C-alpha cells in the first residue's frame, strides 16, 4: 500500500496503482470474495488485500 498525493488526493492505494484501498474494502463489504477480486485484478495479490484489511483495522 502506498500514498501518492497525485493519485486520488493522497488516499492509500495498492502498490502505486490507480486502485484505492477504500475501493477494495468496499467490494469486500459488498460481498465480493478475495478470489473474485484476484480474478478481476490479475496483478492484485492476496497480500495486497490482507494489507487493506490491516489498514482498515487500524
PDB file with one MODEL, atoms N, CA, C and O in Angstrom:
MODEL        1
ATOM      1  N   UNK A   1       0.851  -1.149   0.000  1.00  0.00           N
ATOM      2  CA  UNK A   1       0.000   0.000   0.000  1.00  0.00           C
ATOM      3  C   UNK A   1       0.906   1.224   0.000  1.00  0.00           C
ATOM      4  O   UNK A   1       1.909   1.283   0.712  1.00  0.00           O
ATOM      5  N   UNK A   2       0.524   2.197  -0.818  1.00  0.00           N
ATOM      6  CA  UNK A   2       1.299   3.427  -0.913  1.00  0.00           C
ATOM      7  C   UNK A   2       0.371   4.629  -0.864  1.00  0.00           C
ATOM      8  O   UNK A   2      -0.850   4.505  -0.961  1.00  0.00           O
ATOM      9  N   UNK A   3       0.979   5.786  -0.712  1.00  0.00           N
ATOM     10  CA  UNK A   3       0.256   7.053  -0.741  1.00  0.00           C
ATOM     11  C   UNK A   3       0.921   7.924  -1.798  1.00  0.00           C
ATOM     12  O   UNK A   3       2.146   8.036  -1.828  1.00  0.00           O
ATOM     13  N   UNK A   4       0.133   8.533  -2.655  1.00  0.00           N
ATOM     14  CA  UNK A   4       0.651   9.443  -3.676  1.00  0.00           C
ATOM     15  C   UNK A   4      -0.313  10.619  -3.765  1.00  0.00           C
ATOM     16  O   UNK A   4      -1.470  10.438  -4.147  1.00  0.00           O
ATOM     17  N   UNK A   5       0.140  11.813  -3.421  1.00  0.00           N
ATOM     18  CA  UNK A   5      -0.767  12.958  -3.429  1.00  0.00           C
ATOM     19  C   UNK A   5      -1.365  13.259  -4.800  1.00  0.00           C
ATOM     20  O   UNK A   5      -2.356  13.982  -4.896  1.00  0.00           O
ATOM     21  N   UNK A   6      -0.776  12.714  -5.857  1.00  0.00           N
ATOM     22  CA  UNK A   6      -1.281  12.958  -7.205  1.00  0.00           C
ATOM     23  C   UNK A   6      -2.305  11.920  -7.650  1.00  0.00           C
ATOM     24  O   UNK A   6      -2.908  12.059  -8.714  1.00  0.00           O
ATOM     25  N   UNK A   7      -2.503  10.889  -6.848  1.00  0.00           N
ATOM     26  CA  UNK A   7      -3.477   9.842  -7.180  1.00  0.00           C
ATOM     27  C   UNK A   7      -4.526   9.815  -6.081  1.00  0.00           C
ATOM     28  O   UNK A   7      -4.200   9.597  -4.914  1.00  0.00           O
ATOM     29  N   UNK A   8      -5.767  10.031  -6.442  1.00  0.00           N
ATOM     30  CA  UNK A   8      -6.903  10.007  -5.508  1.00  0.00           C
ATOM     31  C   UNK A   8      -6.687  10.935  -4.315  1.00  0.00           C
ATOM     32  O   UNK A   8      -7.109  10.630  -3.200  1.00  0.00           O
ATOM     33  N   UNK A   9      -6.033  12.057  -4.553  1.00  0.00           N
ATOM     34  CA  UNK A   9      -5.857  13.043  -3.497  1.00  0.00           C
ATOM     35  C   UNK A   9      -5.032  12.559  -2.315  1.00  0.00           C
ATOM     36  O   UNK A   9      -5.180  13.076  -1.208  1.00  0.00           O
ATOM     37  N   UNK A  10      -4.172  11.584  -2.531  1.00  0.00           N
ATOM     38  CA  UNK A  10      -3.314  11.079  -1.466  1.00  0.00           C
ATOM     39  C   UNK A  10      -3.914   9.967  -0.647  1.00  0.00           C
ATOM     40  O   UNK A  10      -3.320   9.538   0.342  1.00  0.00           O
ATOM     41  N   UNK A  11      -5.093   9.486  -1.040  1.00  0.00           N
ATOM     42  CA  UNK A  11      -5.680   8.341  -0.329  1.00  0.00           C
ATOM     43  C   UNK A  11      -4.795   7.120  -0.553  1.00  0.00           C
ATOM     44  O   UNK A  11      -4.092   7.046  -1.561  1.00  0.00           O
ATOM     45  N   UNK A  12      -4.818   6.162   0.374  1.00  0.00           N
ATOM     46  CA  UNK A  12      -3.991   4.960   0.203  1.00  0.00           C
ATOM     47  C   UNK A  12      -4.426   4.170  -1.038  1.00  0.00           C
ATOM     48  O   UNK A  12      -5.614   3.995  -1.309  1.00  0.00           O
ATOM     49  N   UNK A  13      -3.424   3.707  -1.770  1.00  0.00           N
ATOM     50  CA  UNK A  13      -3.651   2.946  -2.995  1.00  0.00           C
ATOM     51  C   UNK A  13      -2.838   1.656  -2.950  1.00  0.00           C
ATOM     52  O   UNK A  13      -1.962   1.489  -2.102  1.00  0.00           O
ATOM     53  N   UNK A  14      -3.138   0.765  -3.859  1.00  0.00           N
ATOM     54  CA  UNK A  14      -2.439  -0.517  -3.940  1.00  0.00           C
ATOM     55  C   UNK A  14      -1.175  -0.356  -4.774  1.00  0.00           C
ATOM     56  O   UNK A  14      -1.245  -0.125  -5.981  1.00  0.00           O
ATOM     57  N   UNK A  15      -0.035  -0.476  -4.133  1.00  0.00           N
ATOM     58  CA  UNK A  15       1.287  -0.501  -4.788  1.00  0.00           C
ATOM     59  C   UNK A  15       1.438   0.458  -5.962  1.00  0.00           C
ATOM     60  O   UNK A  15       1.898   0.051  -7.029  1.00  0.00           O
ATOM     61  N   UNK A  16       1.066   1.703  -5.792  1.00  0.00           N
ATOM     62  CA  UNK A  16       1.261   2.704  -6.832  1.00  0.00           C
ATOM     63  C   UNK A  16       0.272   2.640  -7.981  1.00  0.00           C
ATOM     64  O   UNK A  16       0.373   3.427  -8.922  1.00  0.00           O
ATOM     65  N   UNK A  17      -0.662   1.739  -7.927  1.00  0.00           N
ATOM     66  CA  UNK A  17      -1.669   1.607  -8.991  1.00  0.00           C
ATOM     67  C   UNK A  17      -2.841   2.536  -8.715  1.00  0.00           C
ATOM     68  O   UNK A  17      -2.960   3.094  -7.625  1.00  0.00           O
ATOM     69  N   UNK A  18      -3.683   2.693  -9.689  1.00  0.00           N
ATOM     70  CA  UNK A  18      -4.869   3.540  -9.526  1.00  0.00           C
ATOM     71  C   UNK A  18      -6.044   2.711  -9.005  1.00  0.00           C
ATOM     72  O   UNK A  18      -7.122   2.680  -9.600  1.00  0.00           O
ATOM     73  N   UNK A  19      -5.806   2.053  -7.894  1.00  0.00           N
ATOM     74  CA  UNK A  19      -6.849   1.289  -7.207  1.00  0.00           C
ATOM     75  C   UNK A  19      -6.760   1.643  -5.732  1.00  0.00           C
ATOM     76  O   UNK A  19      -5.790   1.303  -5.054  1.00  0.00           O
ATOM     77  N   UNK A  20      -7.783   2.328  -5.249  1.00  0.00           N
ATOM     78  CA  UNK A  20      -7.783   2.799  -3.859  1.00  0.00           C
ATOM     79  C   UNK A  20      -8.091   1.664  -2.898  1.00  0.00           C
ATOM     80  O   UNK A  20      -8.875   0.765  -3.201  1.00  0.00           O
ATOM     81  N   UNK A  21      -7.464   1.724  -1.746  1.00  0.00           N
ATOM     82  CA  UNK A  21      -7.720   0.753  -0.688  1.00  0.00           C
ATOM     83  C   UNK A  21      -9.205   0.762  -0.331  1.00  0.00           C
ATOM     84  O   UNK A  21      -9.794  -0.295  -0.103  1.00  0.00           O
ATOM     85  N   UNK A  22      -9.811   1.944  -0.283  1.00  0.00           N
ATOM     86  CA  UNK A  22     -11.230   2.023   0.066  1.00  0.00           C
ATOM     87  C   UNK A  22     -12.095   1.306  -0.968  1.00  0.00           C
ATOM     88  O   UNK A  22     -13.171   0.814  -0.629  1.00  0.00           O
ATOM     89  N   UNK A  23     -11.649   1.237  -2.211  1.00  0.00           N
ATOM     90  CA  UNK A  23     -12.396   0.516  -3.246  1.00  0.00           C
ATOM     91  C   UNK A  23     -12.379  -0.987  -2.944  1.00  0.00           C
ATOM     92  O   UNK A  23     -13.409  -1.655  -3.026  1.00  0.00           O
ATOM     93  N   UNK A  24     -11.212  -1.503  -2.599  1.00  0.00           N
ATOM     94  CA  UNK A  24     -11.097  -2.929  -2.246  1.00  0.00           C
ATOM     95  C   UNK A  24     -11.978  -3.228  -1.028  1.00  0.00           C
ATOM     96  O   UNK A  24     -12.717  -4.213  -1.019  1.00  0.00           O
ATOM     97  N   UNK A  25     -11.897  -2.383  -0.011  1.00  0.00           N
ATOM     98  CA  UNK A  25     -12.689  -2.592   1.196  1.00  0.00           C
ATOM     99  C   UNK A  25     -14.179  -2.529   0.885  1.00  0.00           C
ATOM    100  O   UNK A  25     -14.961  -3.305   1.434  1.00  0.00           O
ATOM    101  N   UNK A  26     -14.572  -1.618   0.017  1.00  0.00           N
ATOM    102  CA  UNK A  26     -15.975  -1.510  -0.368  1.00  0.00           C
ATOM    103  C   UNK A  26     -16.467  -2.744  -1.091  1.00  0.00           C
ATOM    104  O   UNK A  26     -17.588  -3.198  -0.862  1.00  0.00           O
ATOM    105  N   UNK A  27     -15.629  -3.293  -1.968  1.00  0.00           N
ATOM    106  CA  UNK A  27     -16.024  -4.512  -2.686  1.00  0.00           C
ATOM    107  C   UNK A  27     -16.162  -5.682  -1.726  1.00  0.00           C
ATOM    108  O   UNK A  27     -17.087  -6.485  -1.851  1.00  0.00           O
ATOM    109  N   UNK A  28     -15.245  -5.785  -0.766  1.00  0.00           N
ATOM    110  CA  UNK A  28     -15.351  -6.856   0.225  1.00  0.00           C
ATOM    111  C   UNK A  28     -16.609  -6.678   1.072  1.00  0.00           C
ATOM    112  O   UNK A  28     -17.310  -7.649   1.357  1.00  0.00           O
ATOM    113  N   UNK A  29     -16.894  -5.444   1.471  1.00  0.00           N
ATOM    114  CA  UNK A  29     -18.089  -5.167   2.274  1.00  0.00           C
ATOM    115  C   UNK A  29     -19.367  -5.482   1.504  1.00  0.00           C
ATOM    116  O   UNK A  29     -20.382  -5.849   2.096  1.00  0.00           O
ATOM    117  N   UNK A  30     -19.311  -5.335   0.178  1.00  0.00           N
ATOM    118  CA  UNK A  30     -20.483  -5.609  -0.657  1.00  0.00           C
ATOM    119  C   UNK A  30     -20.679  -7.103  -0.908  1.00  0.00           C
ATOM    120  O   UNK A  30     -21.675  -7.514  -1.503  1.00  0.00           O
ATOM    121  N   UNK A  31     -19.720  -7.915  -0.449  1.00  0.00           N
ATOM    122  CA  UNK A  31     -19.882  -9.358  -0.582  1.00  0.00           C
ATOM    123  C   UNK A  31     -18.954 -10.030  -1.561  1.00  0.00           C
ATOM    124  O   UNK A  31     -18.988 -11.252  -1.708  1.00  0.00           O
ATOM    125  N   UNK A  32     -18.114  -9.249  -2.241  1.00  0.00           N
ATOM    126  CA  UNK A  32     -17.144  -9.884  -3.143  1.00  0.00           C
ATOM    127  C   UNK A  32     -16.154 -10.699  -2.315  1.00  0.00           C
ATOM    128  O   UNK A  32     -15.826 -10.335  -1.186  1.00  0.00           O
ATOM    129  N   UNK A  33     -15.691 -11.786  -2.880  1.00  0.00           N
ATOM    130  CA  UNK A  33     -14.706 -12.621  -2.194  1.00  0.00           C
ATOM    131  C   UNK A  33     -13.301 -12.220  -2.624  1.00  0.00           C
ATOM    132  O   UNK A  33     -13.115 -11.517  -3.617  1.00  0.00           O
ATOM    133  N   UNK A  34     -12.338 -12.670  -1.874  1.00  0.00           N
ATOM    134  CA  UNK A  34     -10.948 -12.422  -2.243  1.00  0.00           C
ATOM    135  C   UNK A  34     -10.671 -13.029  -3.612  1.00  0.00           C
ATOM    136  O   UNK A  34      -9.975 -12.427  -4.429  1.00  0.00           O
ATOM    137  N   UNK A  35     -11.206 -14.205  -3.862  1.00  0.00           N
ATOM    138  CA  UNK A  35     -10.987 -14.867  -5.151  1.00  0.00           C
ATOM    139  C   UNK A  35     -11.562 -14.040  -6.304  1.00  0.00           C
ATOM    140  O   UNK A  35     -10.952 -13.941  -7.369  1.00  0.00           O
ATOM    141  N   UNK A  36     -12.737 -13.449  -6.085  1.00  0.00           N
ATOM    142  CA  UNK A  36     -13.354 -12.601  -7.110  1.00  0.00           C
ATOM    143  C   UNK A  36     -12.461 -11.404  -7.419  1.00  0.00           C
ATOM    144  O   UNK A  36     -12.279 -11.041  -8.581  1.00  0.00           O
ATOM    145  N   UNK A  37     -11.906 -10.794  -6.375  1.00  0.00           N
ATOM    146  CA  UNK A  37     -11.032  -9.643  -6.569  1.00  0.00           C
ATOM    147  C   UNK A  37      -9.754 -10.036  -7.308  1.00  0.00           C
ATOM    148  O   UNK A  37      -9.280  -9.306  -8.178  1.00  0.00           O
ATOM    149  N   UNK A  38      -9.211 -11.182  -6.956  1.00  0.00           N
ATOM    150  CA  UNK A  38      -7.988 -11.646  -7.619  1.00  0.00           C
ATOM    151  C   UNK A  38      -8.236 -11.946  -9.100  1.00  0.00           C
ATOM    152  O   UNK A  38      -7.350 -11.746  -9.931  1.00  0.00           O
ATOM    153  N   UNK A  39      -9.421 -12.418  -9.423  1.00  0.00           N
ATOM    154  CA  UNK A  39      -9.765 -12.665 -10.827  1.00  0.00           C
ATOM    155  C   UNK A  39      -9.998 -11.354 -11.574  1.00  0.00           C
ATOM    156  O   UNK A  39      -9.610 -11.220 -12.735  1.00  0.00           O
ATOM    157  N   UNK A  40     -10.630 -10.391 -10.910  1.00  0.00           N
ATOM    158  CA  UNK A  40     -10.942  -9.111 -11.553  1.00  0.00           C
ATOM    159  C   UNK A  40      -9.699  -8.263 -11.781  1.00  0.00           C
ATOM    160  O   UNK A  40      -9.634  -7.500 -12.745  1.00  0.00           O
ATOM    161  N   UNK A  41      -8.727  -8.390 -10.913  1.00  0.00           N
ATOM    162  CA  UNK A  41      -7.481  -7.625 -10.998  1.00  0.00           C
ATOM    163  C   UNK A  41      -6.318  -8.614 -10.977  1.00  0.00           C
ATOM    164  O   UNK A  41      -5.786  -8.905  -9.906  1.00  0.00           O
ATOM    165  N   UNK A  42      -5.912  -9.136 -12.131  1.00  0.00           N
ATOM    166  CA  UNK A  42      -4.894 -10.186 -12.174  1.00  0.00           C
ATOM    167  C   UNK A  42      -3.553  -9.808 -11.541  1.00  0.00           C
ATOM    168  O   UNK A  42      -2.817 -10.684 -11.088  1.00  0.00           O
ATOM    169  N   UNK A  43      -3.234  -8.532 -11.504  1.00  0.00           N
ATOM    170  CA  UNK A  43      -1.973  -8.080 -10.900  1.00  0.00           C
ATOM    171  C   UNK A  43      -2.059  -8.000  -9.375  1.00  0.00           C
ATOM    172  O   UNK A  43      -1.035  -7.895  -8.700  1.00  0.00           O
ATOM    173  N   UNK A  44      -3.276  -8.048  -8.834  1.00  0.00           N
ATOM    174  CA  UNK A  44      -3.500  -7.954  -7.392  1.00  0.00           C
ATOM    175  C   UNK A  44      -3.058  -9.255  -6.730  1.00  0.00           C
ATOM    176  O   UNK A  44      -3.259 -10.341  -7.273  1.00  0.00           O
ATOM    177  N   UNK A  45      -2.458  -9.132  -5.561  1.00  0.00           N
ATOM    178  CA  UNK A  45      -2.017 -10.302  -4.811  1.00  0.00           C
ATOM    179  C   UNK A  45      -2.803 -10.407  -3.509  1.00  0.00           C
ATOM    180  O   UNK A  45      -3.293  -9.411  -2.977  1.00  0.00           O
ATOM    181  N   UNK A  46      -2.910 -11.612  -3.018  1.00  0.00           N
ATOM    182  CA  UNK A  46      -3.638 -11.860  -1.769  1.00  0.00           C
ATOM    183  C   UNK A  46      -3.096 -10.968  -0.644  1.00  0.00           C
ATOM    184  O   UNK A  46      -3.860 -10.473   0.185  1.00  0.00           O
ATOM    185  N   UNK A  47      -1.788 -10.772  -0.622  1.00  0.00           N
ATOM    186  CA  UNK A  47      -1.163  -9.931   0.405  1.00  0.00           C
ATOM    187  C   UNK A  47      -1.639  -8.480   0.306  1.00  0.00           C
ATOM    188  O   UNK A  47      -1.728  -7.790   1.321  1.00  0.00           O
ATOM    189  N   UNK A  48      -1.944  -8.011  -0.908  1.00  0.00           N
ATOM    190  CA  UNK A  48      -2.475  -6.655  -1.074  1.00  0.00           C
ATOM    191  C   UNK A  48      -3.815  -6.518  -0.362  1.00  0.00           C
ATOM    192  O   UNK A  48      -4.071  -5.518   0.309  1.00  0.00           O
ATOM    193  N   UNK A  49      -4.654  -7.514  -0.512  1.00  0.00           N
ATOM    194  CA  UNK A  49      -5.972  -7.487   0.117  1.00  0.00           C
ATOM    195  C   UNK A  49      -5.835  -7.578   1.635  1.00  0.00           C
ATOM    196  O   UNK A  49      -6.544  -6.894   2.373  1.00  0.00           O
ATOM    197  N   UNK A  50      -4.930  -8.417   2.087  1.00  0.00           N
ATOM    198  CA  UNK A  50      -4.697  -8.522   3.523  1.00  0.00           C
ATOM    199  C   UNK A  50      -4.197  -7.197   4.092  1.00  0.00           C
ATOM    200  O   UNK A  50      -4.581  -6.811   5.196  1.00  0.00           O
ATOM    201  N   UNK A  51      -3.341  -6.499   3.344  1.00  0.00           N
ATOM    202  CA  UNK A  51      -2.850  -5.190   3.780  1.00  0.00           C
ATOM    203  C   UNK A  51      -4.001  -4.184   3.886  1.00  0.00           C
ATOM    204  O   UNK A  51      -4.003  -3.342   4.784  1.00  0.00           O
ATOM    205  N   UNK A  52      -4.962  -4.265   2.990  1.00  0.00           N
ATOM    206  CA  UNK A  52      -6.139  -3.393   3.064  1.00  0.00           C
ATOM    207  C   UNK A  52      -6.930  -3.651   4.337  1.00  0.00           C
ATOM    208  O   UNK A  52      -7.387  -2.718   4.996  1.00  0.00           O
ATOM    209  N   UNK A  53      -7.084  -4.904   4.670  1.00  0.00           N
ATOM    210  CA  UNK A  53      -7.835  -5.266   5.876  1.00  0.00           C
ATOM    211  C   UNK A  53      -7.095  -4.803   7.139  1.00  0.00           C
ATOM    212  O   UNK A  53      -7.722  -4.335   8.089  1.00  0.00           O
ATOM    213  N   UNK A  54      -5.790  -4.933   7.146  1.00  0.00           N
ATOM    214  CA  UNK A  54      -4.993  -4.459   8.287  1.00  0.00           C
ATOM    215  C   UNK A  54      -5.124  -2.940   8.395  1.00  0.00           C
ATOM    216  O   UNK A  54      -5.281  -2.409   9.494  1.00  0.00           O
ATOM    217  N   UNK A  55      -5.062  -2.248   7.272  1.00  0.00           N
ATOM    218  CA  UNK A  55      -5.225  -0.797   7.261  1.00  0.00           C
ATOM    219  C   UNK A  55      -6.586  -0.412   7.853  1.00  0.00           C
ATOM    220  O   UNK A  55      -6.673   0.509   8.666  1.00  0.00           O
ATOM    221  N   UNK A  56      -7.630  -1.106   7.450  1.00  0.00           N
ATOM    222  CA  UNK A  56      -8.973  -0.805   7.947  1.00  0.00           C
ATOM    223  C   UNK A  56      -9.084  -1.064   9.452  1.00  0.00           C
ATOM    224  O   UNK A  56      -9.777  -0.336  10.162  1.00  0.00           O
ATOM    225  N   UNK A  57      -8.410  -2.086   9.925  1.00  0.00           N
ATOM    226  CA  UNK A  57      -8.467  -2.430  11.346  1.00  0.00           C
ATOM    227  C   UNK A  57      -7.770  -1.386  12.211  1.00  0.00           C
ATOM    228  O   UNK A  57      -8.117  -1.181  13.374  1.00  0.00           O
ATOM    229  N   UNK A  58      -6.783  -0.738  11.614  1.00  0.00           N
ATOM    230  CA  UNK A  58      -6.037   0.285  12.379  1.00  0.00           C
ATOM    231  C   UNK A  58      -6.785   1.576  12.329  1.00  0.00           C
ATOM    232  O   UNK A  58      -6.340   2.570  12.904  1.00  0.00           O
TER     233      UNK A  58
ENDMDL
END
